[in-house]
């Protein structure tokens, strides 16, 4: 896992998801598609790529509903962040219809059968990562 922080945007795979969404011609549809792909693993082992794509999408749903919390997204903040424009666009969208899917994805990325959770569990920053996921879930509650 190419990760440099416990925040959502601090991972190579997360940046791939963000780049894909920046190029999207159907942003809402693509966010929902990424959530749906992660939700397919509700009862099965979910690999890191599906976790990351789902996690990015769930985080963007929280951005739509509650505004951007850069402490959860990227420690460098919004100034000069290459995904600032995407986040600003998402803040203007109504993704409330995706709230339940996003909450379910956050639960799935933390479950025992999650490769992403397994990778973080082996890290000294596991509790920090869990706090990010839990904070996002609280925003959706």
Secondary structure, 3 states (H helix, E strand, C coil): CCECCCCCCCEHHHHHHHHHHHCCCCHHHHHHHHHHHHHCCCCCCECHHHHHHHHHHHHHHHHHHHCCCHHHHCCCCCCCCCCHHHHHHHHCCCCHHHHHHHHHHHHHHHCCCEHHHHHHHCCCCHHHHHHHHHHHHHHHC
